[in-house]
Amino acid sequence: MSKPPRLTLPSGARAHVLSTARGGFAVHEAGEPVRGTALLVPGFTGSKEDFIGLLEPLADAGYRVVAVDGRGQHESPGPRDESAYALEELALDVLAQAAALGGGPVHLVGHSLGGLIARAAVLRDAAPFASLTLMSSGPAAISQAQQERTRLLVAALEAMREDMAGVWTAMRSFDPEDAVPDAPELAEFLRGRWLATVPEQLIATGRILVSEPDRVDGLRGVDLPKLVLSGEVDYAWPVPLMDDMTHRLGAERVVVRGTEHSPNAEDPQVTAGALAAFWDAHPQV
């Protein structure tokens, strides 16, 4: 689970609802599109807050940056219907978000599960996008160990979907005993985000994570600049697997030293610098 480095928006950023042809989505937005616009899609159990550390440096670099809560995720509403969270539906949401932003093609970034969603959107229609960044997101389903954990979580949600607080308590009981405790404000946010997320969204997207096939060959044929960005260690997709995916895609590669699954939250300054450099090299047209 990504843990935001801060919870307050930087000056100049704002929280609002992005109206699209597929409904409203809660977003954080910062910057002006001097050099372009970027859409940031969060991962499983995540939210727009996971990108909060990127907003200011990317805005300073000349980019309009929009981080979104997907449907049923944190502050974006969603139905109590698992079919609403099929990968194709979530990809259509991303296409609608890109269209609502206007101003030409946008740079698309997907973190973890968000990478699988972003990939599906690009495979359906690449025209709205200037580039694709897969951040800590691999070629297919997550690692075997993480598949087992995710299946257990999905089973708990299926059995206890009306007791999200109970599932949260059970889930956090598996945290390592030597883990550094979260600050009270962060702990409250993480729990609140979990309780606000629609359980059917978590069930459906958890199943995506354990069953997604390899779509790299299809993505290679899409004529877009591509970047694979990750930390040095990753529990969801081993880093060598992402290295291999980079080669298969003919993509660019950045490893953010000293970080793991969430470089966007663990070292936002370096991550933002890498994103801006990639976008600068592949401007919107």
C-alpha positions in Angstrom: 0.0 0.0 0.0 1.3 3.4 -0.9 1.7 5.9 1.9 1.7 9.5 0.9 4.7 11.5 2.1 2.3 14.3 3.2 -1.4 14.9 3.3 -1.7 18.6 2.6 -1.8 19.9 -0.9 1.0 22.3 -1.9 0.2 25.9 -2.6 -1.3 26.3 -6.0 -2.8 22.8 -6.1 -6.5 22.2 -5.7 -8.9 19.4 -5.1 -12.0 19.2 -7.3 -14.3 16.9 -9.3 -13.4 16.3 -12.9 -16.6 16.0 -14.9 -16.4 13.5 -17.7 -18.7 11.6 -20.1 -18.5 8.7 -17.6 -19.3 10.7 -14.5 -17.3 12.7 -12.0 -13.9 11.8 -10.5 -12.2 13.3 -7.5 -8.8 14.8 -8.5 -5.9 16.8 -7.3 -4.6 19.3 -9.9 -1.6 21.5 -10.0 0.3 23.6 -12.6 -0.4 25.1 -16.0 0.1 23.2 -19.3 3.2 25.2 -20.3 4.9 22.0 -21.5 2.0 19.6 -21.3 -0.6 17.9 -19.2 -0.2 14.6 -17.3 -2.8 12.2 -15.9 -1.8 10.0 -12.9 -3.6 6.8 -12.2 -3.1 5.2 -8.7 -2.9 1.5 -7.8 -4.7 -1.1 -5.8 -5.9 0.2 -2.4 -4.4 3.6 -3.4 -5.7 7.0 -4.3 -4.8 10.4 -5.8 -2.9 11.2 -2.6 -0.2 8.7 -3.5 1.0 11.3 -6.1 0.8 14.3 -3.8 4.6 14.7 -3.5 4.8 14.9 -7.3 2.4 17.8 -7.8 4.7 20.7 -6.9 7.9 19.7 -8.7 6.0 18.7 -11.8 4.1 21.9 -11.8 7.3 23.8 -11.4 8.7 22.0 -14.4 5.9 23.4 -16.5 3.3 20.6 -16.4 -0.4 20.6 -15.5 -0.7 17.5 -13.4 -4.0 15.7 -12.5 -4.0 12.8 -10.1 -7.3 10.9 -10.0 -9.3 8.6 -7.8 -10.8 5.9 -10.0 -14.4 5.0 -9.8 -15.3 3.6 -6.4 -11.9 4.6 -5.1 -11.6 6.8 -2.1 -13.4 10.1 -2.9 -14.9 9.0 -6.3 -18.3 7.3 -6.2 -18.9 3.9 -7.7 -21.7 1.3 -7.7 -21.9 -1.8 -5.5 -21.5 -4.0 -8.6 -18.3 -5.9 -9.4 -18.9 -5.8 -13.2 -18.5 -2.0 -13.0 -14.8 -2.5 -12.2 -13.8 -4.8 -15.0 -10.5 -3.7 -16.6 -12.3 -2.6 -19.7 -14.6 -0.3 -17.8 -11.7 1.2 -15.9 -9.8 1.8 -19.1 -12.8 3.6 -20.6 -12.8 5.8 -17.5 -9.2 6.8 -18.2 -10.0 7.6 -21.8 -12.9 9.8 -20.6 -10.7 11.5 -18.1 -8.1 12.3 -20.8 -10.8 13.7 -23.0 -12.2 15.9 -20.3 -8.8 17.4 -19.6 -8.7 18.7 -23.2 -5.7 20.6 -24.7 -4.4 17.7 -26.8 -2.8 14.4 -25.9 -1.8 13.9 -22.3 1.1 12.1 -20.7 -0.4 9.0 -19.0 1.2 7.5 -15.8 -0.1 4.4 -14.1 1.2 3.1 -10.8 1.0 -0.6 -10.1 -2.6 -1.7 -10.8 -2.9 1.8 -12.4 -0.3 0.7 -14.9 -2.5 -2.3 -16.0 -5.4 0.1 -16.3 -3.4 2.7 -18.3 -2.0 -0.1 -20.6 -5.6 -1.3 -21.3 -6.6 2.3 -22.1 -3.7 2.8 -24.5 -4.4 -0.6 -26.2 -7.9 0.5 -26.8 -7.1 3.9 -28.1 -3.7 5.5 -28.0 -4.7 8.8 -29.8 -5.5 10.7 -26.5 -2.0 10.1 -25.1 1.4 11.7 -25.7 3.3 9.0 -23.7 2.9 6.1 -21.3 4.7 5.5 -18.1 4.4 2.2 -16.3 5.4 2.9 -12.7 6.1 -0.2 -10.6 3.8 -2.2 -12.9 4.7 -5.4 -14.7 3.9 -7.4 -17.8 1.2 -9.6 -16.3 -0.2 -10.8 -13.0 1.7 -10.0 -9.8 4.2 -12.3 -8.2 3.1 -15.6 -6.8 3.6 -14.6 -3.2 1.5 -11.5 -3.8 -1.1 -13.5 -5.6 -1.6 -15.6 -2.5 -2.0 -12.6 -0.3 -4.3 -10.8 -2.7 -6.6 -13.9 -3.0 -6.8 -14.1 0.8 -7.8 -10.4 0.9 -10.4 -10.8 -1.9 -11.9 -13.8 0.0 -12.1 -11.8 3.2 -13.8 -8.9 1.3 -16.3 -11.3 -0.3 -17.2 -12.7 3.1 -17.1 -9.4 5.0 -17.8 -6.7 2.5 -20.3 -5.0 4.9 -17.6 -4.9 7.6 -14.7 -3.0 5.9 -13.4 -1.9 9.3 -13.0 -5.6 10.3 -11.2 -6.4 7.1 -8.9 -3.5 7.7 -8.0 -4.6 11.2 -7.4 -8.1 10.0 -5.2 -6.9 7.1 -3.1 -4.7 9.2 -2.5 -7.5 11.6 -0.2 -9.0 9.0 2.1 -6.0 9.0 5.7 -6.9 10.0 6.3 -6.7 13.8 9.3 -4.5 13.3 7.5 -2.1 10.9 7.8 1.6 11.9 4.4 2.8 13.1 2.5 5.2 11.0 2.1 8.7 12.3 -1.4 9.2 13.8 -2.6 11.5 11.0 -1.4 9.1 8.3 -2.9 6.1 10.1 -6.2 7.9 10.2 -6.0 8.8 6.5 -5.1 5.2 5.5 -8.0 3.7 7.4 -10.4 6.4 6.2 -9.4 5.8 2.6 -9.9 2.1 3.0 -13.4 2.6 4.5 -14.3 5.0 1.7 -13.4 2.6 -1.1 -16.2 0.5 -2.5 -15.5 -3.2 -1.6 -16.6 -4.4 -5.0 -13.9 -2.2 -6.5 -11.3 -3.9 -4.4 -12.7 -7.4 -5.1 -12.8 -6.9 -8.9 -9.4 -5.1 -9.1 -7.8 -7.7 -6.8 -8.9 -10.4 -9.3 -7.3 -8.4 -12.1 -4.0 -8.4 -10.3 -3.9 -12.1 -10.0 -5.2 -13.0 -13.5 -3.9 -10.3 -15.9 -2.3 -11.9 -18.9 0.9 -10.7 -20.6 0.0 -8.0 -23.1 3.5 -6.6 -23.7 3.7 -7.8 -27.3 0.5 -5.9 -28.1 1.7 -2.8 -26.3 5.0 -2.9 -28.1 3.1 -2.3 -31.4 1.5 0.9 -30.1 3.4 4.0 -31.4 3.9 5.9 -28.2 7.0 6.8 -26.2 7.1 4.4 -23.2 8.9 4.6 -19.8 9.2 1.9 -17.2 10.0 3.4 -13.8 10.4 1.5 -10.6 12.3 1.3 -7.3 15.3 -0.9 -6.7 13.1 -3.6 -5.0 9.5 -4.5 -5.7 7.3 -7.0 -3.9 4.6 -7.0 -6.6 6.7 -7.5 -9.7 10.4 -8.4 -9.4 12.6 -5.7 -10.8 14.3 -8.1 -13.3 10.9 -8.8 -14.7 10.4 -5.1 -15.3 13.8 -4.9 -16.8 12.8 -7.6 -19.3 9.5 -5.9 -20.0 11.5 -2.7 -20.8 13.6 -4.6 -23.4 10.5 -6.2 -24.9 8.7 -2.9 -25.2 11.7 -1.0 -26.5 11.0 1.4 -23.7 13.1 3.8 -21.6 14.0 2.7 -18.1 14.5 4.6 -14.8 15.3 3.0 -11.4 14.8 5.3 -8.5 17.5 4.4 -6.0 16.6 3.7 -2.4 12.9 3.1 -3.1 10.7 0.1 -3.4 7.1 -0.2 -4.8 6.1 3.4 -4.5 8.9 5.7 -5.8 6.2 8.4 -6.3 5.7 8.5 -2.5 9.1 7.3 -1.3 11.3 9.8 -3.3 8.9 12.2 -5.1 11.6 14.7 -6.1 13.7 12.2 -8.0 10.7 10.5 -9.5 9.3 13.9 -10.6 12.6 14.8 -12.2 12.7 11.5 -14.1 9.1 12.0 -15.4 9.7 15.6 -16.4 12.9 14.6 -18.3 11.0 11.9 -20.1 8.1 14.2 -21.0 10.5 17.0 -22.1 12.1 14.5 -24.5 8.7 13.6 -25.9 6.6 16.7 -26.0 2.9 16.8 -26.8 2.1 17.3 -30.4 
